[in-house]
Amino acid sequence: MRFDKYVMAQMNKKMILNMIIQKGPINRAEIARLSGLSVPTVMKITDEFSQSRLIRTIGKRESTGGRQPELIEINKEEYFCIGLDVGHNRLKVVVMNLAGEIKLRRAIPTGDTLPPETAIYRMISLVREILGGMGEQKQRLLGLGIGMPGLLDPDTGMVNFSPDFGWEHVDLLGRFQNEFGFPVLIENANRVMALGERWFGAGRSAEDFLCVNLGHGIGSALVFDGEIYHGNSGSSGEIGHITLEKDGPLCECGNHGCLEALASGRAIAKHGLELAASGKGKRILELAGGRKEEIEAETIFRAAMEGDGEAEDILDNAIEYIGIAIAGVVNLFDPELIIFEGGLMKSSSYLLPRLKETIRRHQMHLAGRNVQFLKGKLGEDITAVGAATLLLQDLLNHGGEIKKGR
């Protein structure tokens, strides 16, 4: 019975805290009405939140009669989270408040990823640098969240396999936990993107959506009933490794013909380089300053937006593959929303209309007819913000309990 009461109390705390986050400023009577809980229960729980300084009173709402109700909201500057984006080209770390607002930001080139210990040392040094800039805020730190590309063990946080980094069975989480005296959480980079959009971006009002990362590689994350979906072994969302050509180019994952090998930013740049190396692609080469090694996906987009036919052909091919893969997910999943993230979205004015049309063309007739397509709202900070949001999600899941570091 005690266990049941504890579980129910935690559920009530989570529900009330989430309501304050999503709907604040709000008064306690409104919380009781929306939640179905009694006013005394709401008062007891919100008093606990006030004592831990999670929420604050900000005044009173105008009333048509009687006593004016006090309004409460999240005390956004009382606690802070650190988010680490472990990117292929760049390591980025941010300090974020409870409202998802960035207070500090640092970034360095990723550099060599092998051996893993060398890369991890740079990550830890970057976190130490931003900790040094936090001042007294460091005393009110909830912890660190890490967004890491690859397949992670959902129980241990072990990086089982990261094709981007050439890592297998690397205990990144354990290394950070041994280094720092505060909570550290880790999640797949695509999933933290989805988490960030769910809390603070384009996915706030959607319960079921797909977040697609179109960048150096291609990945995705699924959200069901407002929760990140991991799958049985923690490998859900690997849309970039759907095979679209059985005898296609070798992918970094070891298979042939993966979407990522055919249509990622890396693949687009490779096609442009091959074109220039064959004596073609003159405009592409010009935009790269005459240096083939400087050709990137962005170069191809710039040429295509100028009307260069060779660049358009490269992008048409990539967009076709991406559209086929996403149409398959729409047929299977029927989401409310698809949110597009990643470096390729810097050219969203060119990419997104063509991609929408391609997806629609490959969808089953009338399947997914209500799905919306949106560009993410959090920009280049999305992975770091999403990683920091791991601490907010953990705080919510534990009913607002503030965990103490060792």
C-alpha positions as CSV (number, residue, x, y, z in Angstrom):
1,M,0.0,0.0,0.0
2,R,2.8,2.4,0.9
3,F,4.4,1.7,-2.5
4,D,1.1,2.5,-4.3
5,K,0.8,5.7,-2.4
6,Y,4.4,6.7,-3.2
7,V,3.9,6.0,-6.9
8,M,0.6,7.9,-6.9
9,A,2.3,10.9,-5.1
10,Q,5.1,10.9,-7.7
11,M,2.7,10.8,-10.6
12,N,0.8,13.7,-9.1
13,K,4.0,15.7,-8.6
14,K,5.0,15.0,-12.2
15,M,1.6,16.0,-13.5
16,I,1.5,19.3,-11.6
17,L,5.1,20.2,-12.4
18,N,4.5,19.5,-16.1
19,M,1.4,21.7,-16.0
20,I,3.3,24.5,-14.5
21,I,6.1,24.1,-17.1
22,Q,3.6,24.0,-20.0
23,K,0.9,26.4,-18.9
24,G,2.5,28.8,-16.4
25,P,1.9,31.4,-15.1
26,I,-1.1,29.5,-13.7
27,N,-2.9,29.6,-10.4
28,R,-3.4,26.6,-8.0
29,A,-7.2,26.5,-8.5
30,E,-6.7,26.2,-12.3
31,I,-4.2,23.3,-11.7
32,A,-6.7,21.5,-9.5
33,R,-9.4,22.0,-12.2
34,L,-7.2,20.7,-15.0
35,S,-5.6,17.9,-13.1
36,G,-8.7,16.6,-11.3
37,L,-6.8,16.8,-8.0
38,S,-8.1,18.4,-4.9
39,V,-7.0,21.9,-4.0
40,P,-5.3,20.8,-0.7
41,T,-3.3,18.2,-2.7
42,V,-2.2,20.8,-5.2
43,M,-1.4,23.2,-2.4
44,K,0.8,20.6,-0.6
45,I,2.7,19.7,-3.8
46,T,3.2,23.3,-4.9
47,D,4.4,24.2,-1.4
48,E,7.1,21.5,-1.7
49,F,8.1,23.0,-5.1
50,S,8.3,26.4,-3.5
51,Q,10.5,25.2,-0.7
52,S,13.0,23.8,-3.2
53,R,12.7,27.0,-5.2
54,L,11.6,25.2,-8.3
55,I,8.6,27.5,-8.7
56,R,7.9,31.1,-7.7
57,T,4.9,33.4,-7.2
58,I,4.8,36.2,-9.7
59,G,1.7,38.1,-8.7
60,K,-2.1,37.8,-9.0
61,R,-4.4,37.5,-11.9
62,E,-7.3,39.9,-12.3
63,S,-10.5,38.5,-10.9
64,T,-14.1,39.2,-11.8
65,G,-15.0,38.9,-8.1
66,G,-13.6,37.6,-4.9
67,R,-10.0,37.0,-3.9
68,Q,-7.4,37.4,-6.7
69,P,-5.6,34.1,-7.2
70,E,-1.8,34.0,-7.0
71,L,0.0,33.0,-10.1
72,I,3.0,30.5,-10.1
73,E,5.6,29.6,-12.7
74,I,8.9,27.8,-13.0
75,N,11.7,29.7,-11.3
76,K,13.8,29.6,-14.4
77,E,17.0,31.1,-13.0
78,E,17.2,29.0,-9.9
79,Y,18.7,25.8,-11.5
80,F,20.9,25.2,-14.5
81,C,21.8,22.3,-16.8
82,I,24.9,21.7,-19.0
83,G,24.4,20.1,-22.5
84,L,27.3,18.6,-24.5
85,D,26.8,18.1,-28.3
86,V,29.3,15.6,-29.5
87,G,29.3,16.4,-33.2
88,H,31.3,15.0,-36.1
89,N,33.0,18.4,-36.8
90,R,32.5,20.3,-33.6
91,L,32.1,19.8,-29.8
92,K,29.7,22.3,-28.3
93,V,28.7,22.8,-24.7
94,V,26.0,25.2,-23.3
95,V,24.7,26.2,-19.9
96,M,20.9,26.4,-20.0
97,N,18.3,27.6,-17.5
98,L,15.0,25.8,-16.7
99,A,13.2,27.7,-19.5
100,G,15.6,26.4,-22.2
101,E,17.5,29.8,-22.5
102,I,21.2,29.5,-23.1
103,K,23.3,31.4,-20.6
104,L,26.8,30.4,-21.7
105,R,28.2,28.7,-24.9
106,R,31.5,27.2,-25.8
107,A,32.7,25.2,-28.9
108,I,35.9,23.7,-30.3
109,P,36.7,21.5,-33.3
110,T,36.1,17.8,-32.6
111,G,39.5,16.8,-34.0
112,D,40.6,13.2,-34.1
113,T,38.2,10.7,-32.6
114,L,40.7,7.9,-32.3
115,P,41.9,6.8,-29.9
116,P,38.6,7.5,-27.9
117,E,40.4,8.6,-24.8
118,T,42.0,11.6,-26.7
119,A,38.6,12.8,-27.9
120,I,37.0,12.2,-24.4
121,Y,39.8,14.3,-22.8
122,R,38.9,17.2,-25.1
123,M,35.2,16.9,-24.2
124,I,36.0,16.9,-20.5
125,S,38.3,19.9,-20.9
126,L,35.5,21.8,-22.7
127,V,33.0,21.0,-19.9
128,R,35.6,22.1,-17.3
129,E,36.1,25.4,-19.2
130,I,32.4,26.2,-19.2
131,L,32.1,25.3,-15.5
132,G,34.8,27.8,-14.8
133,G,32.6,30.5,-16.4
134,M,29.5,29.7,-14.4
135,G,30.4,31.4,-11.2
136,E,27.9,30.9,-8.4
137,Q,25.5,29.2,-10.8
138,K,27.7,26.1,-10.5
139,Q,26.2,25.6,-7.0
140,R,22.8,25.2,-8.5
141,L,23.7,22.8,-11.3
142,L,21.3,19.9,-12.0
143,G,23.9,18.0,-14.0
144,L,25.3,17.3,-17.5
145,G,23.6,15.8,-20.5
146,I,25.5,14.4,-23.4
147,G,24.2,13.9,-27.0
148,M,26.3,11.3,-28.7
149,P,25.9,9.9,-32.2
150,G,25.6,6.1,-32.5
151,L,24.0,3.1,-30.8
152,L,24.0,3.4,-27.0
153,D,23.1,0.8,-24.5
154,P,19.9,2.1,-22.8
155,D,20.8,0.6,-19.4
156,T,24.5,1.3,-19.1
157,G,25.0,4.3,-21.5
158,M,27.8,2.4,-23.2
159,V,28.5,3.6,-26.8
160,N,28.1,0.3,-28.4
161,F,28.8,1.5,-32.0
162,S,29.3,4.9,-33.5
163,P,30.2,4.8,-37.2
164,D,30.9,8.6,-37.3
165,F,33.6,8.2,-34.6
166,G,34.8,4.7,-35.3
167,W,34.0,3.7,-31.7
168,E,32.8,0.4,-30.4
169,H,32.1,-0.4,-26.7
170,V,33.4,2.9,-25.3
171,D,32.2,3.8,-21.8
172,L,31.8,7.5,-22.4
173,L,29.2,7.9,-19.6
174,G,31.4,6.1,-17.0
175,R,34.4,8.3,-17.9
176,F,32.3,11.5,-17.2
177,Q,30.7,10.1,-14.1
178,N,34.2,9.4,-12.7
179,E,35.3,12.9,-13.5
180,F,32.5,15.0,-12.2
181,G,30.6,15.1,-8.9
182,F,27.2,15.8,-10.4
183,P,24.6,13.7,-12.3
184,V,25.6,12.8,-15.9
185,L,23.1,11.5,-18.5
186,I,23.7,10.3,-22.0
187,E,21.4,9.8,-25.0
188,N,21.7,9.4,-28.8
189,A,22.2,12.7,-30.5
190,N,19.1,12.4,-32.7
191,R,16.9,11.7,-29.7
192,V,18.1,14.7,-27.8
193,M,17.2,16.8,-30.8
194,A,13.7,15.4,-30.6
195,L,13.6,16.0,-26.9
196,G,14.7,19.6,-27.3
197,E,12.0,20.2,-29.9
198,R,9.4,18.5,-27.7
199,W,10.2,20.8,-24.7
200,F,11.1,24.1,-26.4
201,G,10.5,24.0,-30.1
202,A,8.3,22.8,-33.0
203,G,7.1,19.7,-31.2
204,R,5.6,21.3,-28.1
205,S,2.0,20.7,-29.1
206,A,2.6,17.3,-30.9
207,E,2.2,13.9,-29.2
208,D,3.5,11.8,-32.2
209,F,6.2,13.0,-34.4
210,L,9.4,12.2,-36.3
211,C,12.5,14.3,-35.9
212,V,14.9,13.9,-38.9
213,N,18.5,15.0,-38.8
214,L,19.9,15.8,-42.2
215,G,23.5,16.7,-41.9
216,H,26.9,15.1,-42.3
217,G,25.0,11.8,-41.7
218,I,21.3,11.1,-41.6
219,G,19.4,10.0,-38.5
220,S,16.0,10.3,-36.8
221,A,14.1,9.9,-33.6
222,L,10.5,8.8,-32.9
223,V,8.2,10.4,-30.3
224,F,5.1,8.3,-29.3
225,D,2.5,9.7,-26.9
226,G,4.9,12.5,-26.0
227,E,7.8,10.2,-25.0
228,I,11.0,9.3,-26.9
229,Y,10.8,5.8,-28.3
230,H,13.9,3.7,-27.9
231,G,12.9,0.3,-29.2
232,N,13.7,-3.0,-27.6
233,S,17.5,-2.6,-27.8
234,G,17.8,1.1,-28.0
235,S,18.4,1.3,-31.7
236,S,15.2,2.9,-33.0
237,G,15.4,5.8,-35.4
238,E,18.3,4.7,-37.6
239,I,16.6,5.8,-40.8
240,G,20.0,6.6,-42.3
241,H,20.8,2.9,-42.4
242,I,17.7,1.8,-44.3
243,T,19.1,0.0,-47.4
244,L,17.8,1.7,-50.6
245,E,20.2,0.1,-53.0
246,K,21.3,-3.4,-52.3
247,D,24.5,-3.0,-54.3
248,G,25.0,0.6,-53.5
249,P,28.0,2.5,-52.1
250,L,29.7,1.2,-48.9
251,C,28.4,3.0,-45.8
252,E,30.4,3.7,-42.7
253,C,28.2,1.2,-40.8
254,G,29.6,-1.6,-43.0
255,N,26.5,-2.2,-45.1
256,H,26.0,-1.2,-48.8
257,G,23.4,1.2,-50.2
258,C,22.2,2.9,-46.9
259,L,20.3,6.2,-47.2
260,E,23.2,7.9,-45.4
261,A,25.7,6.6,-48.0
262,L,23.5,7.9,-50.8
263,A,22.1,11.2,-49.7
264,S,23.7,12.6,-46.6
265,G,25.7,15.8,-46.6
266,R,28.9,13.7,-46.8
267,A,27.5,11.8,-49.8
268,I,26.4,15.0,-51.6
269,A,29.8,16.5,-51.1
270,K,31.4,13.3,-52.4
271,H,29.3,13.4,-55.6
272,G,30.4,17.0,-56.2
273,L,34.0,16.1,-55.7
274,E,33.7,13.2,-58.1
275,L,32.1,15.5,-60.7
276,A,34.9,18.1,-60.3
277,A,37.6,15.4,-60.5
278,S,36.2,14.2,-63.8
279,G,36.6,17.7,-65.3
280,K,33.0,18.7,-64.9
281,G,31.2,20.7,-62.2
282,K,32.9,23.9,-63.2
283,R,30.6,26.2,-61.2
284,I,30.8,23.9,-58.1
285,L,34.6,24.1,-58.3
286,E,34.5,27.9,-58.7
287,L,32.4,28.2,-55.6
288,A,34.9,26.1,-53.7
289,G,37.6,28.5,-54.6
290,G,39.1,26.2,-57.2
291,R,40.0,23.6,-54.5
292,K,38.3,20.3,-54.9
293,E,39.0,19.4,-51.3
294,E,36.9,22.4,-50.2
295,I,33.7,21.1,-51.9
296,E,31.0,20.6,-49.3
297,A,27.2,20.0,-49.4
298,E,26.7,23.7,-48.9
299,T,28.7,24.3,-52.1
300,I,26.4,22.1,-54.1
301,F,23.3,23.9,-52.7
302,R,24.8,27.3,-53.5
303,A,25.4,26.2,-57.1
304,A,22.0,24.7,-57.4
305,M,20.3,27.9,-56.1
306,E,22.2,29.7,-58.9
307,G,20.6,27.4,-61.4
308,D,23.6,25.1,-62.1
309,G,22.2,22.0,-63.7
310,E,24.9,19.6,-62.5
311,A,24.4,20.6,-58.9
312,E,20.6,20.3,-59.3
313,D,21.1,16.8,-60.6
314,I,23.1,15.8,-57.5
315,L,20.5,17.3,-55.1
316,D,17.5,15.9,-57.1
317,N,19.0,12.4,-56.7
318,A,19.7,12.9,-52.9
319,I,16.2,14.4,-52.3
320,E,14.6,11.4,-54.1
321,Y,16.3,8.9,-51.8
322,I,15.5,10.9,-48.7
323,G,11.8,11.3,-49.8
324,I,11.4,7.6,-50.5
325,A,12.7,6.7,-47.0
326,I,10.6,9.3,-45.2
327,A,7.5,8.3,-47.2
328,G,8.0,4.8,-46.0
329,V,8.1,6.0,-42.3
330,V,4.9,8.1,-42.9
331,N,3.1,5.0,-44.3
332,L,4.2,3.0,-41.3
333,F,3.9,5.5,-38.5
334,D,1.4,8.2,-39.7
335,P,2.8,10.9,-37.4
336,E,1.2,14.3,-36.7
337,L,4.4,16.1,-37.6
338,I,7.9,15.6,-39.2
339,I,10.5,18.1,-38.0
340,F,13.7,18.5,-40.0
341,E,17.0,19.4,-38.4
342,G,20.7,19.4,-39.3
343,G,23.2,21.2,-41.5
344,L,21.4,20.6,-44.7
345,M,18.5,22.7,-43.4
346,K,20.7,25.8,-43.8
347,S,19.5,25.5,-47.3
348,S,15.9,24.8,-46.3
349,S,14.4,27.3,-48.8
350,Y,15.7,25.0,-51.6
351,L,15.5,21.6,-49.9
352,L,12.2,21.6,-48.0
353,P,9.7,22.4,-50.8
354,R,11.3,19.8,-53.0
355,L,11.5,17.2,-50.2
356,K,7.8,17.7,-49.3
357,E,6.8,17.1,-52.9
358,T,8.9,14.0,-53.1
359,I,7.5,12.5,-49.9
360,R,4.0,13.2,-51.0
361,R,4.7,11.6,-54.3
362,H,5.9,8.4,-52.7
363,Q,3.3,8.1,-49.9
364,M,0.5,5.6,-50.2
365,H,-2.7,7.3,-51.5
366,L,-4.4,9.0,-48.5
367,A,-1.9,7.6,-46.0
368,G,-0.4,10.2,-43.7
369,R,-2.6,12.9,-45.3
370,N,-2.6,15.1,-42.2
371,V,1.1,15.1,-41.5
372,Q,2.8,18.5,-41.3
373,F,6.4,19.2,-42.3
374,L,8.4,21.8,-40.4
375,K,11.9,23.1,-40.0
376,G,13.2,22.8,-36.4
377,K,13.0,26.0,-34.3
378,L,16.2,25.6,-32.2
379,G,18.8,26.1,-34.9
380,E,22.4,25.0,-34.5
381,D,22.1,24.7,-30.7
382,I,19.5,22.0,-30.9
383,T,21.7,19.0,-29.9
384,A,23.3,20.8,-27.0
385,V,19.9,22.2,-25.8
386,G,18.4,18.7,-26.1
387,A,21.2,17.2,-24.2
388,A,20.7,19.7,-21.4
389,T,17.0,18.9,-21.5
390,L,17.8,15.3,-20.4
391,L,18.2,16.8,-16.9
392,L,14.9,18.6,-17.1
393,Q,13.1,15.4,-18.2
394,D,14.8,13.5,-15.4
395,L,13.7,16.2,-12.9
396,L,10.1,15.9,-14.2
397,N,10.2,12.1,-14.2
398,H,11.2,12.2,-10.5
399,G,8.5,14.6,-9.5
400,G,10.7,17.6,-9.1
401,E,13.2,15.9,-6.8
402,I,16.5,17.8,-6.8
403,K,19.4,15.2,-6.9
404,K,22.5,16.0,-5.0
405,G,25.9,15.4,-6.5
406,R,28.4,13.3,-4.6
